[in-house]
Every structure is written in structure tokens, then in C-alpha cells.
Amino acid sequence: MVDSTADTVSPAARTNLVRLLRAAYPHPRFPDGPYERTADTIIDQVGESLWHRLALVQGLESLDAAAQHSRGTGFAELDDEQALALLRGIEDAQFFAFVRGVTVVTLYNDHEVWDLLGYEGESYSKGGYLHRGFDDLDWLPNPRVEEYDGPEQIVEVAPDDQLTTTGGTH
Amino acid sequence: MAENTPHLGNPIPHDEEVVVIVGSGAGGGTVAYELTQKGIPCVVLEAGPWLLPEDYENDEWAAFNQMAWLDNRTASGPYRVATDFPNLPAWIVKAVGGTTTHWSGATPRFREYEFKTRSHYGRVEGANLLDWPITLADLAPFYDRAEKAIGSTHRHGRPALPANNNYKVLANGAEKVGYKFYATGPYGTNAEPYDGRPASIQDGFNFQGDKSTAKWSTAVREIPRAIATGKCEVRPSSQAVQVTHDASGRADAVLYLDSEGNLHRQAAKVVCVAGNSIESPRLLLMSASALHPDGLANSSGQVGRNYMRHTTGSVYARFDQPVHMYRGETMAGIIADEARLDTSRGFAGGYYMETLSLGPAFLAAFAEPGSWGPEFTEILDAYQNTAGMWVVGEDMPQETNRVTLSPALQDQWGLPAPDVHFEDHPNDVAMREHGYGRADMLYEAVGANGTHHTPPYPATHNLGTCRMSERPEDGVVDAFGQAHDVPGLYVSDGSVMTTGAAANPTLTIVALAIRQAEHIASQLGKGAS
């Protein structure tokens, strides 16, 4: 259990935080690494603010209390569905909003996550994608790249929207 | 910044009356280039640092933190940006080159009817519509020059860019739903070497500055060439504080802070304000004087009002097979079929559909701000198989959508921060919904499993806050961008737009700036302005 008098994030609280991140941002393909790094970034950031630190420590402890109350177990022992349901119930809690704010700019800025999602990142030093697949999509025909030069002309103003002699159209 | 400090030009004494240009982006950079080509001395005051192509980052957050305008600002009003990004109403750049550093490159022209919206749309409740004091015919020759300066593809002999993966999805979907007017441009990035700059290497980092310089920006073209004339001094990290006027009411100087916070005065015979549509009205409002108690050039009360941000929305579509939308030129895919006036669709004005891609970092931040849980992670899990487009169209000018000086918040210099207040007009909402619907049809026609409708981002197109008008009581500047109230004071950016049209605004800002520079040069030649 988390020590309720501490204002530092204990290992048990960190475990709950990683569990929270997995439940709130579920990606079955992701290993623990990106979630752990995100948890550590969150812990680093609360270090700068007594208020955020207290809110996070208290919040993570309250997850255990809530899980005990509803399921008779610690938060870290809940399955995905149970953990998600619990988090839905505390969506507006300040510590959880803070955690989400940091996570959305941290988890998805993790280069291992980029690999897992199929994003290749920096490209200039590799010559861009000019010879590395910028046009390798092969499940659709190659479309025209020039502008249309057929017989139709775009009707910029529909007949009913033409200017009348009285001025406006409405 | 890179260690090899860029050449800032020949020093110009602070007491020499020159053309002083506030801002170095599409408008300010172009005016500086055009005037110095004619031998007219210019001082360019740029609030941001000089970033060189080697400084640019192929990384979304790193680049954002490097170049975005992050000084204190607030967003207010019922629009969602005010809730999700209360300190980031706009995503624009603070660096030499301004927001041309960040722009994607789409260069459609405005349509003829879009200069006459009051006449065409009639009286739209809640909208402050006004016809421009100029027509498409007035601007056409300057559009030609702007397209050649930028090197727009599909224009003046410039070849088309090839189809990238995201475009293949967009164009095939367009064809299936019966659209005709789609192409990979016109687009301001070289498909082949042009104007001393190389062809695109399709690196996918348009928004982060373009390290290769294949993309046009004033940082790689107009500003260095203005300096090369020997007639221009660029002063980076210079925050304009006030435009002053003499006893006769004529603009005579700009007061600005250097990077250390020291206040300077640069004497001026002409002042061109080109700080984009938040900073330009802010500067005029901060320049209130006894002659102009409500802000400089604000006898109409229109300074800061009619703020427009384009009606936008993005649609991200998921497929069974890979797309890799991030590879290649971000916005080299434009559909113009909906960029027309046909009120039978349920709204006035038109919109474009343009390819758009974000990396996972920005997609997570912007796809559905505040969202979490499985409905959020499925958007990211589909990343590799996702195609994206941006819907961008004309929004209604409204007097109550406006930039004001915050009564409470200040910037790092102690100057009042700007507040950007915005609320969608019902016409904006109807257009956005139509765009989402058409985008869904388009993607479903090529096999999308699902689509996600992303709300508007912090604004990249900021327009209208110093609008051009025939009559002084209707707007801030005249047909050449000169303030109705203040001789010698010009506004040279997108804030002069009377209405916003559907097209991405950069090309039109450049065309207007070339036209304005011709006018300023001719006035100076006559010994007046």
C-alpha cells in the first residue's frame, strides 16, 4: 500500500500509475517500456510542484481504496475492463486530468511507440521519403496529378446565387 | 540558432527615416523584398529569432517549441479551442520568415465572387459582410507574380508534384464520388529545382520548416534577397511596442524592444505592420494616443474585429491496408469541387479539401483533445493505415469575434497580452458538417472502415482584424492597405482581408503585398505616401 503521509511517489504508487496508464491508454501491442517511461516523466514533472505531487500521491492511493471498495482488491490487480470502469468514475479528478495532460504529449512522443504505430520519424538525414516509399501505396490505382482538363468547368456561382439587378441574392 | 549568425544586412541608423516593416512573414518579407529591389531602404523588425534551415527540427514537438509563437495569449468564447488550448488560439510562427516557415504550401487563388460576398450572400444575420474595395481583376497580375515568386506547381510552367500515398487515397476517393477538380497542387514547393532551390525530397516535415529549402518561405527567398541589395537591415528578436505619429497625424516611428528589453525608436517615413492577424491589431491597440484614443487607426472601431480563422475540420479515415500518410509533401493534394457558391448546400461560401497528415505526437494532441480510453487509442492504433484531409473554407466575419488587449494578462515584457475571442457562426457550422459528410463519402468510396472527425486546431489562418474597406467607417485600411486614419501607416498581412474566402491565404497575402509595395514605391517617388 501507498504511504499516505508521503509526498514522494513510492514504488507502489508508480506501479499503480503504470497500471492506470495501460487502462486509460490501452494499446495491446505496446510493451511496458513506453508506459513506464511515461510514468517516470509524470513523476519527474510533479517533482516541480508540491501541489501536483500531493494530488498525484493521494490520487494514486485513492485508486487502491476505490478498488478495494468495489472489487475487494488493489488497483493493480484489476483487469482492463474493471480498471477502465473505475477510471471513468474519476474522470474529473484533478490528478487524473494532470496525468492525461502529460501522457498525451509523452507516450505518443516515445520513439518506441512511433515504431509500434508504424511511424518512421526524422527523415531528412535519410533523403526524405523520395526513395523510401512516399508513393508505395499499391492497393489503389495511380491517380491523375495534373489539374482536370476535360470539358466540364467548375460552376463558381450556382445559377440561383448569381447577382441580381437588385444586388443581393437573399 | 546555428552558430554561423546570418548576415543581418547593412546597418541603418535609428534616426534615418526609412520604411519600417514589423514582421518578416508572407506580407512583411514580401514588402521588404519588393521595396529593396527598387532601392528603397527598409528596416525589418522581427519579434522572433533567425532560424536557418539547419536549425529546423524533423520532430513535431521540438519544432513547435522552437518556432511557435508561445508568448502569453488567451483564447475565449464558446469555441472548443478556448477550452482545449486556452493559451494557444493560433499555431503561428515567431521567427524570421514568420508563418511561411510553417505553412504547408497550398496556393489556390481567391474566386471572383469571394471579393463580393456582401453582394452575393446578401444580409446574413450576425455576419459583418462587406465587399472588398478591389476585385479579382485588380489582383490577377499580382497573383501571377506571387505564383512565380513562390514557384507554385501547376502554374507558369512549373510541373506537378508526384502523387504521395495520402494523395492516392484522396484522389481515388474524389474520382469515385464524382469530383473533377483535384490535383497535387497548386503548391508552393518545388517538384524540380527552381529559383536556386532544390526539388522536394518528400520528407514530410512541411510544418516544421523545410530543411531542404524546396518549400518557398520568405526566410529562404525574400529576406536574404532583400539583404543582398544592401538596402535592408533585419533586426531579429525585436518586439514592436508602438507605432507613433507626428503632430500632423502621420506615422513617424516604431518603438521596439530588443532581446534584452531595451527600448529603441526607429524613425520611419512609412510603417508597414505585418505581424499576422493577432499581433497587428494588438500593436495598433497598444499605439493609442491622444489623437487615437481607441487605438491607432481605429476611428471605425473595427481594429481587432471581424477576426476570421477559416471554417476547418479534419477527417482521418482508417483502412485495411497501409497508407503511411506522413511520407511526402503534407498538403500536396487539393480538391476544389466544393470551393464554390451554391447556397442549396445550406450555407454561403465554399471550401477546399486538402491532404493533411500529423505524426503520432500531434495526432494524439489534436485528433480529439481531452479524449482517452479505447475510443481514443483506436485512432492511434490505426496510424499506419490512416489517410487524412483538412476541410478549409470561408468563415463569416463577425464583429464580436475579435482580438482585444487582455486587462489582466501580460507578456514577458509587461505588455498587455492579446485575447482572441471566437464563436462559430451557424453558417460555419453548416459548412463544417457538410465537409465532414463529403469527406466520409469520399473515404468510404475507397473502402474506409471508419472515420474520425477532428475539431478545428489552433488557427493557422488568422484573418480580417484590420480589414480593407472602401469607406473609412467600414474598415481600417484602404484598397492598398493604407490606414484610412493615419497617412504613412500600412497593414501588410492577412488582417487586411475584408472576407476570408475559401483558399489558403498565403498566396493572396503575397499578391496583396506586392501590389502594396508598388503603391508605396510610387508614392515615395512622388515625395509623399
Interface residues (C-beta under 8 A of the other chain):
Chain A: A24 Y25 P26 H27 R29 L84 L87 R88 R100 V104 V105 L107 Y108 N109 V113 W114 L117 G118 Y119 E120 G121 E122 S123 Y124 S125 G127 G128 Y129 L130 R132 G133 F134 D135 D136 L137 W139 L140 P141 N142 P143 R144 V145 E146 E147 Y148 G150 E152 I154 V155 E156 V157 A158 D160 D161 L163 G167 G168 T169 H170
Chain B: N58 D59 E60 W61 R111 E112 Y113 K116 R118 S119 H120 Y121 G122 R123 V124 H154 A160 L161 P162 A163 N164 N165 Y167 K168 V169 A171 N172 E175 K180 F181 Y182 A183 T184 G185 S200 I201 Q202 D203 G204 F205 K211 S212 Q321 P322 V323 H324 Y326 R327 G328 A336 D337 A339 R340 L341 D342 T343 S344 G359 P360 A361 L363 A364 A365 G370 W372 G373 P374 F376 T377 L380 D381 Y383 Q384 V446
